[in-house]
Amino acid sequence: MKPTVIYLPQETEQVLEQLSVQGGKTPSEIIQEAIQLYVVNKKKTLPKCVGMGKSGISDLSERVDELLWKE
């Protein structure tokens, strides 16, 4: 593992220390878990382009010829 330095506001550092004592974990372990959860949740987010082609027509594939060649 690579050591990384982060800067925290004093209030956040105090909360982190409280969580550390309550949970029996080091501040580093808590930060690692938080970052892991963030990364996992970020991966689950779909790209904005998903759903761009939504037409609202439920039977589009069945009526493709009729809809495309309508004069």
PQR file of N, CA, C, O and H, with PARSE charges and radii, in Angstrom:
ATOM      1  N   MET A   1       0.845  -1.169   0.000 -0.4000 1.5000
ATOM      2  CA  MET A   1       0.000   0.000   0.000 -0.0000 2.0000
ATOM      3  C   MET A   1       0.894   1.237   0.000  0.5500 1.7000
ATOM      4  O   MET A   1       1.953   1.258   0.627 -0.5500 1.4000
ATOM      5  N   LYS A   2       0.454   2.242  -0.701 -0.4000 1.5000
ATOM      6  CA  LYS A   2       1.224   3.487  -0.793 -0.0000 2.0000
ATOM      7  C   LYS A   2       0.713   4.493   0.238  0.5500 1.7000
ATOM      8  O   LYS A   2      -0.491   4.745   0.296 -0.5500 1.4000
ATOM      9  H   LYS A   2      -0.406   2.225  -1.211  0.4000 1.0000
ATOM     10  N   PRO A   3       1.591   5.071   1.048 -0.5600 1.5000
ATOM     11  CA  PRO A   3       1.155   6.089   2.002  0.2800 2.0000
ATOM     12  C   PRO A   3       0.698   7.353   1.274  0.5500 1.7000
ATOM     13  O   PRO A   3       1.312   7.779   0.296 -0.5500 1.4000
ATOM     14  N   THR A   4      -0.386   7.939   1.768 -0.4000 1.5000
ATOM     15  CA  THR A   4      -0.937   9.149   1.166 -0.0000 2.0000
ATOM     16  C   THR A   4      -1.256  10.153   2.270  0.5500 1.7000
ATOM     17  O   THR A   4      -1.774   9.788   3.326 -0.5500 1.4000
ATOM     18  H   THR A   4      -0.885   7.593   2.562  0.4000 1.0000
ATOM     19  N   VAL A   5      -0.946  11.390   2.020 -0.4000 1.5000
ATOM     20  CA  VAL A   5      -1.227  12.451   2.992 -0.0000 2.0000
ATOM     21  C   VAL A   5      -2.515  13.145   2.578  0.5500 1.7000
ATOM     22  O   VAL A   5      -2.681  13.514   1.416 -0.5500 1.4000
ATOM     23  H   VAL A   5      -0.525  11.687   1.163  0.4000 1.0000
ATOM     24  N   ILE A   6      -3.429  13.322   3.533 -0.4000 1.5000
ATOM     25  CA  ILE A   6      -4.646  14.092   3.261 -0.0000 2.0000
ATOM     26  C   ILE A   6      -4.770  15.180   4.330  0.5500 1.7000
ATOM     27  O   ILE A   6      -4.305  15.027   5.459 -0.5500 1.4000
ATOM     28  H   ILE A   6      -3.294  13.022   4.477  0.4000 1.0000
ATOM     29  N   TYR A   7      -5.398  16.256   3.944 -0.4000 1.5000
ATOM     30  CA  TYR A   7      -5.631  17.359   4.866 -0.0000 2.0000
ATOM     31  C   TYR A   7      -7.118  17.386   5.187  0.5500 1.7000
ATOM     32  O   TYR A   7      -7.959  17.409   4.289 -0.5500 1.4000
ATOM     33  H   TYR A   7      -5.776  16.380   3.027  0.4000 1.0000
ATOM     34  N   LEU A   8      -7.432  17.382   6.480 -0.4000 1.5000
ATOM     35  CA  LEU A   8      -8.822  17.383   6.921 -0.0000 2.0000
ATOM     36  C   LEU A   8      -9.099  18.631   7.745  0.5500 1.7000
ATOM     37  O   LEU A   8      -8.234  19.109   8.480 -0.5500 1.4000
ATOM     38  H   LEU A   8      -6.749  17.363   7.210  0.4000 1.0000
ATOM     39  N   PRO A   9     -10.320  19.155   7.615 -0.5600 1.5000
ATOM     40  CA  PRO A   9     -10.710  20.232   8.529  0.2800 2.0000
ATOM     41  C   PRO A   9     -10.679  19.687   9.964  0.5500 1.7000
ATOM     42  O   PRO A   9     -10.867  18.490  10.181 -0.5500 1.4000
ATOM     43  N   GLN A  10     -10.450  20.543  10.908 -0.4000 1.5000
ATOM     44  CA  GLN A  10     -10.332  20.125  12.309 -0.0000 2.0000
ATOM     45  C   GLN A  10     -11.582  19.382  12.778  0.5500 1.7000
ATOM     46  O   GLN A  10     -11.479  18.391  13.500 -0.5500 1.4000
ATOM     47  H   GLN A  10     -10.298  21.516  10.731  0.4000 1.0000
ATOM     48  N   GLU A  11     -12.757  19.853  12.372 -0.4000 1.5000
ATOM     49  CA  GLU A  11     -14.010  19.206  12.782 -0.0000 2.0000
ATOM     50  C   GLU A  11     -14.081  17.779  12.260  0.5500 1.7000
ATOM     51  O   GLU A  11     -14.494  16.869  12.979 -0.5500 1.4000
ATOM     52  H   GLU A  11     -12.841  20.658  11.785  0.4000 1.0000
ATOM     53  N   THR A  12     -13.677  17.584  11.011 -0.4000 1.5000
ATOM     54  CA  THR A  12     -13.701  16.251  10.409 -0.0000 2.0000
ATOM     55  C   THR A  12     -12.709  15.336  11.117  0.5500 1.7000
ATOM     56  O   THR A  12     -12.996  14.161  11.345 -0.5500 1.4000
ATOM     57  H   THR A  12     -13.341  18.323  10.427  0.4000 1.0000
ATOM     58  N   GLU A  13     -11.565  15.864  11.459 -0.4000 1.5000
ATOM     59  CA  GLU A  13     -10.554  15.077  12.163 -0.0000 2.0000
ATOM     60  C   GLU A  13     -11.068  14.635  13.539  0.5500 1.7000
ATOM     61  O   GLU A  13     -10.807  13.512  13.970 -0.5500 1.4000
ATOM     62  H   GLU A  13     -11.332  16.818  11.274  0.4000 1.0000
ATOM     63  N   GLN A  14     -11.792  15.515  14.218 -0.4000 1.5000
ATOM     64  CA  GLN A  14     -12.351  15.171  15.529 -0.0000 2.0000
ATOM     65  C   GLN A  14     -13.388  14.059  15.403  0.5500 1.7000
ATOM     66  O   GLN A  14     -13.408  13.125  16.205 -0.5500 1.4000
ATOM     67  H   GLN A  14     -12.004  16.427  13.868  0.4000 1.0000
ATOM     68  N   VAL A  15     -14.243  14.164  14.399 -0.4000 1.5000
ATOM     69  CA  VAL A  15     -15.253  13.124  14.173 -0.0000 2.0000
ATOM     70  C   VAL A  15     -14.570  11.804  13.826  0.5500 1.7000
ATOM     71  O   VAL A  15     -14.979  10.742  14.297 -0.5500 1.4000
ATOM     72  H   VAL A  15     -14.227  14.922  13.747  0.4000 1.0000
ATOM     73  N   LEU A  16     -13.542  11.876  13.010 -0.4000 1.5000
ATOM     74  CA  LEU A  16     -12.792  10.681  12.631 -0.0000 2.0000
ATOM     75  C   LEU A  16     -12.182  10.013  13.862  0.5500 1.7000
ATOM     76  O   LEU A  16     -12.210   8.788  13.980 -0.5500 1.4000
ATOM     77  H   LEU A  16     -13.210  12.738  12.627  0.4000 1.0000
ATOM     78  N   GLU A  17     -11.641  10.794  14.761 -0.4000 1.5000
ATOM     79  CA  GLU A  17     -11.070  10.245  16.001 -0.0000 2.0000
ATOM     80  C   GLU A  17     -12.154   9.578  16.847  0.5500 1.7000
ATOM     81  O   GLU A  17     -11.927   8.509  17.415 -0.5500 1.4000
ATOM     82  H   GLU A  17     -11.618  11.789  14.666  0.4000 1.0000
ATOM     83  N   GLN A  18     -13.334  10.206  16.933 -0.4000 1.5000
ATOM     84  CA  GLN A  18     -14.443   9.617  17.690 -0.0000 2.0000
ATOM     85  C   GLN A  18     -14.872   8.286  17.072  0.5500 1.7000
ATOM     86  O   GLN A  18     -15.087   7.304  17.783 -0.5500 1.4000
ATOM     87  H   GLN A  18     -13.518  11.074  16.472  0.4000 1.0000
ATOM     88  N   LEU A  19     -14.994   8.263  15.756 -0.4000 1.5000
ATOM     89  CA  LEU A  19     -15.363   7.026  15.067 -0.0000 2.0000
ATOM     90  C   LEU A  19     -14.313   5.946  15.293  0.5500 1.7000
ATOM     91  O   LEU A  19     -14.639   4.767  15.430 -0.5500 1.4000
ATOM     92  H   LEU A  19     -14.820   9.061  15.178  0.4000 1.0000
ATOM     93  N   SER A  20     -13.078   6.352  15.330 -0.4000 1.5000
ATOM     94  CA  SER A  20     -11.973   5.427  15.548 -0.0000 2.0000
ATOM     95  C   SER A  20     -12.082   4.761  16.921  0.5500 1.7000
ATOM     96  O   SER A  20     -11.945   3.544  17.042 -0.5500 1.4000
ATOM     97  H   SER A  20     -12.813   7.310  15.219  0.4000 1.0000
ATOM     98  N   VAL A  21     -12.326   5.560  17.936 -0.4000 1.5000
ATOM     99  CA  VAL A  21     -12.449   5.034  19.299 -0.0000 2.0000
ATOM    100  C   VAL A  21     -13.689   4.148  19.414  0.5500 1.7000
ATOM    101  O   VAL A  21     -13.621   3.055  19.977 -0.5500 1.4000
ATOM    102  H   VAL A  21     -12.437   6.549  17.838  0.4000 1.0000
ATOM    103  N   GLN A  22     -14.813   4.613  18.887 -0.4000 1.5000
ATOM    104  CA  GLN A  22     -16.070   3.865  18.977 -0.0000 2.0000
ATOM    105  C   GLN A  22     -16.013   2.548  18.209  0.5500 1.7000
ATOM    106  O   GLN A  22     -16.530   1.530  18.670 -0.5500 1.4000
ATOM    107  H   GLN A  22     -14.868   5.501  18.430  0.4000 1.0000
ATOM    108  N   GLY A  23     -15.393   2.572  17.053 -0.4000 1.5000
ATOM    109  CA  GLY A  23     -15.383   1.386  16.202 -0.0000 2.0000
ATOM    110  C   GLY A  23     -14.188   0.477  16.392  0.5500 1.7000
ATOM    111  O   GLY A  23     -14.142  -0.612  15.820 -0.5500 1.4000
ATOM    112  H   GLY A  23     -14.973   3.399  16.678  0.4000 1.0000
ATOM    113  N   GLY A  24     -13.221   0.905  17.183 -0.4000 1.5000
ATOM    114  CA  GLY A  24     -12.045   0.081  17.406 -0.0000 2.0000
ATOM    115  C   GLY A  24     -11.170  -0.068  16.172  0.5500 1.7000
ATOM    116  O   GLY A  24     -10.490  -1.079  15.997 -0.5500 1.4000
ATOM    117  H   GLY A  24     -13.258   1.790  17.648  0.4000 1.0000
ATOM    118  N   LYS A  25     -11.194   0.942  15.325 -0.4000 1.5000
ATOM    119  CA  LYS A  25     -10.387   0.924  14.105 -0.0000 2.0000
ATOM    120  C   LYS A  25      -9.492   2.151  14.093  0.5500 1.7000
ATOM    121  O   LYS A  25      -9.759   3.143  14.772 -0.5500 1.4000
ATOM    122  H   LYS A  25     -11.747   1.764  15.467  0.4000 1.0000
ATOM    123  N   THR A  26      -8.436   2.065  13.318 -0.4000 1.5000
ATOM    124  CA  THR A  26      -7.564   3.234  13.182 -0.0000 2.0000
ATOM    125  C   THR A  26      -8.215   4.228  12.224  0.5500 1.7000
ATOM    126  O   THR A  26      -9.039   3.842  11.394 -0.5500 1.4000
ATOM    127  H   THR A  26      -8.220   1.259  12.767  0.4000 1.0000
ATOM    128  N   PRO A  27      -7.852   5.493  12.333 -0.5600 1.5000
ATOM    129  CA  PRO A  27      -8.374   6.468  11.369  0.2800 2.0000
ATOM    130  C   PRO A  27      -8.064   6.063   9.924  0.5500 1.7000
ATOM    131  O   PRO A  27      -8.881   6.274   9.028 -0.5500 1.4000
ATOM    132  N   SER A  28      -6.893   5.485   9.707 -0.4000 1.5000
ATOM    133  CA  SER A  28      -6.524   5.038   8.356 -0.0000 2.0000
ATOM    134  C   SER A  28      -7.493   3.983   7.834  0.5500 1.7000
ATOM    135  O   SER A  28      -7.887   4.022   6.668 -0.5500 1.4000
ATOM    136  H   SER A  28      -6.229   5.313  10.435  0.4000 1.0000
ATOM    137  N   GLU A  29      -7.877   3.041   8.690 -0.4000 1.5000
ATOM    138  CA  GLU A  29      -8.818   1.991   8.275 -0.0000 2.0000
ATOM    139  C   GLU A  29     -10.176   2.589   7.908  0.5500 1.7000
ATOM    140  O   GLU A  29     -10.797   2.181   6.927 -0.5500 1.4000
ATOM    141  H   GLU A  29      -7.557   3.009   9.637  0.4000 1.0000
ATOM    142  N   ILE A  30     -10.624   3.546   8.693 -0.4000 1.5000
ATOM    143  CA  ILE A  30     -11.914   4.191   8.424 -0.0000 2.0000
ATOM    144  C   ILE A  30     -11.865   4.942   7.098  0.5500 1.7000
ATOM    145  O   ILE A  30     -12.801   4.859   6.304 -0.5500 1.4000
ATOM    146  H   ILE A  30     -10.119   3.878   9.490  0.4000 1.0000
ATOM    147  N   ILE A  31     -10.793   5.664   6.857 -0.4000 1.5000
ATOM    148  CA  ILE A  31     -10.648   6.410   5.599 -0.0000 2.0000
ATOM    149  C   ILE A  31     -10.581   5.453   4.415  0.5500 1.7000
ATOM    150  O   ILE A  31     -11.193   5.708   3.378 -0.5500 1.4000
ATOM    151  H   ILE A  31     -10.032   5.732   7.502  0.4000 1.0000
ATOM    152  N   GLN A  32      -9.843   4.353   4.560 -0.4000 1.5000
ATOM    153  CA  GLN A  32      -9.744   3.363   3.483 -0.0000 2.0000
ATOM    154  C   GLN A  32     -11.115   2.777   3.152  0.5500 1.7000
ATOM    155  O   GLN A  32     -11.463   2.636   1.980 -0.5500 1.4000
ATOM    156  H   GLN A  32      -9.346   4.146   5.403  0.4000 1.0000
ATOM    157  N   GLU A  33     -11.895   2.433   4.184 -0.4000 1.5000
ATOM    158  CA  GLU A  33     -13.245   1.900   3.961 -0.0000 2.0000
ATOM    159  C   GLU A  33     -14.127   2.922   3.253  0.5500 1.7000
ATOM    160  O   GLU A  33     -14.872   2.581   2.335 -0.5500 1.4000
ATOM    161  H   GLU A  33     -11.613   2.548   5.136  0.4000 1.0000
ATOM    162  N   ALA A  34     -14.038   4.173   3.684 -0.4000 1.5000
ATOM    163  CA  ALA A  34     -14.865   5.226   3.088 -0.0000 2.0000
ATOM    164  C   ALA A  34     -14.525   5.408   1.611  0.5500 1.7000
ATOM    165  O   ALA A  34     -15.419   5.560   0.779 -0.5500 1.4000
ATOM    166  H   ALA A  34     -13.433   4.450   4.431  0.4000 1.0000
ATOM    167  N   ILE A  35     -13.252   5.393   1.293 -0.4000 1.5000
ATOM    168  CA  ILE A  35     -12.841   5.558  -0.105 -0.0000 2.0000
ATOM    169  C   ILE A  35     -13.265   4.354  -0.928  0.5500 1.7000
ATOM    170  O   ILE A  35     -13.705   4.503  -2.068 -0.5500 1.4000
ATOM    171  H   ILE A  35     -12.526   5.270   1.969  0.4000 1.0000
ATOM    172  N   GLN A  36     -13.135   3.154  -0.356 -0.4000 1.5000
ATOM    173  CA  GLN A  36     -13.565   1.948  -1.061 -0.0000 2.0000
ATOM    174  C   GLN A  36     -15.059   2.003  -1.385  0.5500 1.7000
ATOM    175  O   GLN A  36     -15.463   1.695  -2.506 -0.5500 1.4000
ATOM    176  H   GLN A  36     -12.777   3.033   0.570  0.4000 1.0000
ATOM    177  N   LEU A  37     -15.872   2.391  -0.413 -0.4000 1.5000
ATOM    178  CA  LEU A  37     -17.317   2.510  -0.637 -0.0000 2.0000
ATOM    179  C   LEU A  37     -17.618   3.548  -1.709  0.5500 1.7000
ATOM    180  O   LEU A  37     -18.491   3.337  -2.551 -0.5500 1.4000
ATOM    181  H   LEU A  37     -15.543   2.641   0.498  0.4000 1.0000
ATOM    182  N   TYR A  38     -16.913   4.649  -1.682 -0.4000 1.5000
ATOM    183  CA  TYR A  38     -17.108   5.708  -2.673 -0.0000 2.0000
ATOM    184  C   TYR A  38     -16.807   5.187  -4.070  0.5500 1.7000
ATOM    185  O   TYR A  38     -17.576   5.420  -5.003 -0.5500 1.4000
ATOM    186  H   TYR A  38     -16.204   4.820  -0.998  0.4000 1.0000
ATOM    187  N   VAL A  39     -15.692   4.483  -4.215 -0.4000 1.5000
ATOM    188  CA  VAL A  39     -15.288   3.961  -5.525 -0.0000 2.0000
ATOM    189  C   VAL A  39     -16.302   2.944  -6.035  0.5500 1.7000
ATOM    190  O   VAL A  39     -16.669   2.980  -7.209 -0.5500 1.4000
ATOM    191  H   VAL A  39     -15.068   4.294  -3.457  0.4000 1.0000
ATOM    192  N   VAL A  40     -16.759   2.042  -5.175 -0.4000 1.5000
ATOM    193  CA  VAL A  40     -17.737   1.027  -5.579 -0.0000 2.0000
ATOM    194  C   VAL A  40     -19.032   1.688  -6.027  0.5500 1.7000
ATOM    195  O   VAL A  40     -19.588   1.319  -7.061 -0.5500 1.4000
ATOM    196  H   VAL A  40     -16.461   2.014  -4.221  0.4000 1.0000
ATOM    197  N   ASN A  41     -19.519   2.659  -5.266 -0.4000 1.5000
ATOM    198  CA  ASN A  41     -20.764   3.341  -5.627 -0.0000 2.0000
ATOM    199  C   ASN A  41     -20.606   4.173  -6.887  0.5500 1.7000
ATOM    200  O   ASN A  41     -21.550   4.295  -7.668 -0.5500 1.4000
ATOM    201  H   ASN A  41     -19.067   2.959  -4.426  0.4000 1.0000
ATOM    202  N   LYS A  42     -19.449   4.738  -7.096 -0.4000 1.5000
ATOM    203  CA  LYS A  42     -19.196   5.548  -8.288 -0.0000 2.0000
ATOM    204  C   LYS A  42     -19.231   4.674  -9.539  0.5500 1.7000
ATOM    205  O   LYS A  42     -19.705   5.110 -10.589 -0.5500 1.4000
ATOM    206  H   LYS A  42     -18.682   4.639  -6.462  0.4000 1.0000
ATOM    207  N   LYS A  43     -18.730   3.439  -9.432 -0.4000 1.5000
ATOM    208  CA  LYS A  43     -18.721   2.518 -10.566 -0.0000 2.0000
ATOM    209  C   LYS A  43     -20.138   2.100 -10.955  0.5500 1.7000
ATOM    210  O   LYS A  43     -20.399   1.804 -12.121 -0.5500 1.4000
ATOM    211  H   LYS A  43     -18.345   3.085  -8.580  0.4000 1.0000
ATOM    212  N   LYS A  44     -21.055   2.076  -9.979 -0.4000 1.5000
ATOM    213  CA  LYS A  44     -22.424   1.644 -10.247 -0.0000 2.0000
ATOM    214  C   LYS A  44     -23.238   2.698 -10.994  0.5500 1.7000
ATOM    215  O   LYS A  44     -24.269   2.376 -11.584 -0.5500 1.4000
ATOM    216  H   LYS A  44     -20.843   2.317  -9.032  0.4000 1.0000
ATOM    217  N   THR A  45     -22.797   3.927 -10.975 -0.4000 1.5000
ATOM    218  CA  THR A  45     -23.514   5.011 -11.629 -0.0000 2.0000
ATOM    219  C   THR A  45     -23.443   4.841 -13.141  0.5500 1.7000
ATOM    220  O   THR A  45     -22.358   4.670 -13.697 -0.5500 1.4000
ATOM    221  H   THR A  45     -21.959   4.188 -10.495  0.4000 1.0000
ATOM    222  N   LEU A  46     -24.580   4.885 -13.801 -0.4000 1.5000
ATOM    223  CA  LEU A  46     -24.617   4.748 -15.253 -0.0000 2.0000
ATOM    224  C   LEU A  46     -24.212   6.052 -15.925  0.5500 1.7000
ATOM    225  O   LEU A  46     -24.451   7.135 -15.391 -0.5500 1.4000
ATOM    226  H   LEU A  46     -25.461   5.023 -13.349  0.4000 1.0000
ATOM    227  N   PRO A  47     -23.601   5.944 -17.089 -0.5600 1.5000
ATOM    228  CA  PRO A  47     -23.248   7.157 -17.829  0.2800 2.0000
ATOM    229  C   PRO A  47     -24.495   7.955 -18.207  0.5500 1.7000
ATOM    230  O   PRO A  47     -25.579   7.390 -18.349 -0.5500 1.4000
ATOM    231  N   LYS A  48     -24.340   9.254 -18.368 -0.4000 1.5000
ATOM    232  CA  LYS A  48     -25.471  10.119 -18.698 -0.0000 2.0000
ATOM    233  C   LYS A  48     -26.100   9.766 -20.042  0.5500 1.7000
ATOM    234  O   LYS A  48     -27.275  10.054 -20.270 -0.5500 1.4000
ATOM    235  H   LYS A  48     -23.460   9.714 -18.252  0.4000 1.0000
ATOM    236  N   CYS A  49     -25.324   9.141 -20.935 -0.4000 1.5000
ATOM    237  CA  CYS A  49     -25.839   8.844 -22.268 -0.0000 2.0000
ATOM    238  C   CYS A  49     -26.830   7.677 -22.266  0.5500 1.7000
ATOM    239  O   CYS A  49     -27.549   7.479 -23.246 -0.5500 1.4000
ATOM    240  H   CYS A  49     -24.370   8.906 -20.749  0.4000 1.0000
ATOM    241  N   VAL A  50     -26.877   6.899 -21.173 -0.4000 1.5000
ATOM    242  CA  VAL A  50     -27.811   5.778 -21.111 -0.0000 2.0000
ATOM    243  C   VAL A  50     -29.233   6.328 -21.131  0.5500 1.7000
ATOM    244  O   VAL A  50     -29.587   7.180 -20.316 -0.5500 1.4000
ATOM    245  H   VAL A  50     -26.294   7.059 -20.377  0.4000 1.0000
ATOM    246  N   GLY A  51     -30.035   5.842 -22.052 -0.4000 1.5000
ATOM    247  CA  GLY A  51     -31.419   6.269 -22.159 -0.0000 2.0000
ATOM    248  C   GLY A  51     -31.645   7.421 -23.114  0.5500 1.7000
ATOM    249  O   GLY A  51     -32.776   7.884 -23.262 -0.5500 1.4000
ATOM    250  H   GLY A  51     -29.748   5.150 -22.714  0.4000 1.0000
ATOM    251  N   MET A  52     -30.592   7.896 -23.768 -0.4000 1.5000
ATOM    252  CA  MET A  52     -30.746   9.029 -24.687 -0.0000 2.0000
ATOM    253  C   MET A  52     -31.661   8.687 -25.860  0.5500 1.7000
ATOM    254  O   MET A  52     -32.355   9.555 -26.389 -0.5500 1.4000
ATOM    255  H   MET A  52     -29.673   7.520 -23.648  0.4000 1.0000
ATOM    256  N   GLY A  53     -31.655   7.425 -26.260 -0.4000 1.5000
ATOM    257  CA  GLY A  53     -32.456   7.027 -27.412 -0.0000 2.0000
ATOM    258  C   GLY A  53     -33.865   6.595 -27.054  0.5500 1.7000
ATOM    259  O   GLY A  53     -34.577   6.057 -27.902 -0.5500 1.4000
ATOM    260  H   GLY A  53     -31.091   6.720 -25.831  0.4000 1.0000
ATOM    261  N   LYS A  54     -34.274   6.815 -25.838 -0.4000 1.5000
ATOM    262  CA  LYS A  54     -35.603   6.407 -25.407 -0.0000 2.0000
ATOM    263  C   LYS A  54     -36.653   7.230 -26.150  0.5500 1.7000
ATOM    264  O   LYS A  54     -36.668   8.459 -26.082 -0.5500 1.4000
ATOM    265  H   LYS A  54     -33.695   7.251 -25.150  0.4000 1.0000
ATOM    266  N   SER A  55     -37.527   6.522 -26.860 -0.4000 1.5000
ATOM    267  CA  SER A  55     -38.508   7.217 -27.689 -0.0000 2.0000
ATOM    268  C   SER A  55     -39.874   7.342 -27.024  0.5500 1.7000
ATOM    269  O   SER A  55     -40.672   8.210 -27.376 -0.5500 1.4000
ATOM    270  H   SER A  55     -37.514   5.524 -26.916  0.4000 1.0000
ATOM    271  N   GLY A  56     -40.129   6.467 -26.062 -0.4000 1.5000
ATOM    272  CA  GLY A  56     -41.449   6.465 -25.453 -0.0000 2.0000
ATOM    273  C   GLY A  56     -42.437   5.589 -26.203  0.5500 1.7000
ATOM    274  O   GLY A  56     -43.576   5.420 -25.768 -0.5500 1.4000
ATOM    275  H   GLY A  56     -39.481   5.762 -25.776  0.4000 1.0000
ATOM    276  N   ILE A  57     -42.009   5.033 -27.325 -0.4000 1.5000
ATOM    277  CA  ILE A  57     -42.867   4.138 -28.111 -0.0000 2.0000
ATOM    278  C   ILE A  57     -42.540   2.715 -27.686  0.5500 1.7000
ATOM    279  O   ILE A  57     -41.425   2.240 -27.904 -0.5500 1.4000
ATOM    280  H   ILE A  57     -41.084   5.171 -27.679  0.4000 1.0000
ATOM    281  N   SER A  58     -43.516   2.027 -27.075 -0.4000 1.5000
ATOM    282  CA  SER A  58     -43.238   0.713 -26.507 -0.0000 2.0000
ATOM    283  C   SER A  58     -43.071  -0.391 -27.550  0.5500 1.7000
ATOM    284  O   SER A  58     -42.355  -1.361 -27.300 -0.5500 1.4000
ATOM    285  H   SER A  58     -44.421   2.413 -26.898  0.4000 1.0000
ATOM    286  N   ASP A  59     -43.702  -0.269 -28.692 -0.4000 1.5000
ATOM    287  CA  ASP A  59     -43.615  -1.326 -29.706 -0.0000 2.0000
ATOM    288  C   ASP A  59     -42.761  -0.887 -30.897  0.5500 1.7000
ATOM    289  O   ASP A  59     -43.036  -1.284 -32.029 -0.5500 1.4000
ATOM    290  H   ASP A  59     -44.283   0.519 -28.895  0.4000 1.0000
ATOM    291  N   LEU A  60     -41.764  -0.099 -30.662 -0.4000 1.5000
ATOM    292  CA  LEU A  60     -40.927   0.466 -31.716 -0.0000 2.0000
ATOM    293  C   LEU A  60     -40.303  -0.608 -32.594  0.5500 1.7000
ATOM    294  O   LEU A  60     -40.320  -0.482 -33.819 -0.5500 1.4000
ATOM    295  H   LEU A  60     -41.541   0.223 -29.742  0.4000 1.0000
ATOM    296  N   SER A  61     -39.755  -1.655 -32.001 -0.4000 1.5000
ATOM    297  CA  SER A  61     -39.083  -2.682 -32.797 -0.0000 2.0000
ATOM    298  C   SER A  61     -40.063  -3.452 -33.676  0.5500 1.7000
ATOM    299  O   SER A  61     -39.679  -3.949 -34.734 -0.5500 1.4000
ATOM    300  H   SER A  61     -39.741  -1.756 -31.006  0.4000 1.0000
ATOM    301  N   GLU A  62     -41.303  -3.556 -33.262 -0.4000 1.5000
ATOM    302  CA  GLU A  62     -42.308  -4.272 -34.051 -0.0000 2.0000
ATOM    303  C   GLU A  62     -42.831  -3.404 -35.198  0.5500 1.7000
ATOM    304  O   GLU A  62     -43.260  -3.929 -36.226 -0.5500 1.4000
ATOM    305  H   GLU A  62     -41.615  -3.152 -32.402  0.4000 1.0000
ATOM    306  N   ARG A  63     -42.799  -2.097 -35.029 -0.4000 1.5000
ATOM    307  CA  ARG A  63     -43.370  -1.184 -36.027 -0.0000 2.0000
ATOM    308  C   ARG A  63     -42.312  -0.357 -36.740  0.5500 1.7000
ATOM    309  O   ARG A  63     -42.620   0.700 -37.291 -0.5500 1.4000
ATOM    310  H   ARG A  63     -42.451  -1.670 -34.194  0.4000 1.0000
ATOM    311  N   VAL A  64     -41.060  -0.827 -36.737 -0.4000 1.5000
ATOM    312  CA  VAL A  64     -39.963  -0.044 -37.279 -0.0000 2.0000
ATOM    313  C   VAL A  64     -40.199   0.382 -38.726  0.5500 1.7000
ATOM    314  O   VAL A  64     -39.978   1.543 -39.070 -0.5500 1.4000
ATOM    315  H   VAL A  64     -40.810  -1.686 -36.290  0.4000 1.0000
ATOM    316  N   ASP A  65     -40.643  -0.542 -39.575 -0.4000 1.5000
ATOM    317  CA  ASP A  65     -40.862  -0.198 -40.984 -0.0000 2.0000
ATOM    318  C   ASP A  65     -41.972   0.838 -41.132  0.5500 1.7000
ATOM    319  O   ASP A  65     -41.838   1.800 -41.889 -0.5500 1.4000
ATOM    320  H   ASP A  65     -40.822  -1.485 -39.296  0.4000 1.0000
ATOM    321  N   GLU A  66     -43.047   0.638 -40.418 -0.4000 1.5000
ATOM    322  CA  GLU A  66     -44.183   1.564 -40.484 -0.0000 2.0000
ATOM    323  C   GLU A  66     -43.777   2.969 -40.021  0.5500 1.7000
ATOM    324  O   GLU A  66     -44.154   3.964 -40.641 -0.5500 1.4000
ATOM    325  H   GLU A  66     -43.156  -0.144 -39.803  0.4000 1.0000
ATOM    326  N   LEU A  67     -43.019   3.041 -38.947 -0.4000 1.5000
ATOM    327  CA  LEU A  67     -42.647   4.336 -38.386 -0.0000 2.0000
ATOM    328  C   LEU A  67     -41.552   5.038 -39.185  0.5500 1.7000
ATOM    329  O   LEU A  67     -41.559   6.265 -39.293 -0.5500 1.4000
ATOM    330  H   LEU A  67     -42.713   2.233 -38.444  0.4000 1.0000
ATOM    331  N   LEU A  68     -40.621   4.283 -39.742 -0.4000 1.5000
ATOM    332  CA  LEU A  68     -39.530   4.893 -40.500 -0.0000 2.0000
ATOM    333  C   LEU A  68     -39.966   5.381 -41.874  0.5500 1.7000
ATOM    334  O   LEU A  68     -39.478   6.405 -42.353 -0.5500 1.4000
ATOM    335  H   LEU A  68     -40.615   3.287 -39.655  0.4000 1.0000
ATOM    336  N   TRP A  69     -40.866   4.668 -42.502 -0.4000 1.5000
ATOM    337  CA  TRP A  69     -41.232   4.981 -43.882 -0.0000 2.0000
ATOM    338  C   TRP A  69     -42.578   5.681 -43.985  0.5500 1.7000
ATOM    339  O   TRP A  69     -43.227   5.631 -45.030 -0.5500 1.4000
ATOM    340  H   TRP A  69     -41.262   3.836 -42.114  0.4000 1.0000
ATOM    341  N   LYS A  70     -42.987   6.313 -42.942 -0.4000 1.5000
ATOM    342  CA  LYS A  70     -44.243   7.049 -42.940 -0.0000 2.0000
ATOM    343  C   LYS A  70     -44.093   8.301 -43.799  0.5500 1.7000
ATOM    344  O   LYS A  70     -43.141   9.061 -43.622 -0.5500 1.4000
ATOM    345  H   LYS A  70     -42.460   6.354 -42.094  0.4000 1.0000
ATOM    346  N   GLU A  71     -45.005   8.518 -44.711 -0.4000 1.5000
ATOM    347  CA  GLU A  71     -44.923   9.688 -45.602 -0.0000 2.0000
ATOM    348  C   GLU A  71     -45.892  10.764 -45.193  0.5500 1.7000
ATOM    349  O   GLU A  71     -45.955  11.814 -45.832 -0.5500 1.4000
ATOM    350  H   GLU A  71     -45.778   7.900 -44.856  0.4000 1.0000
TER
END
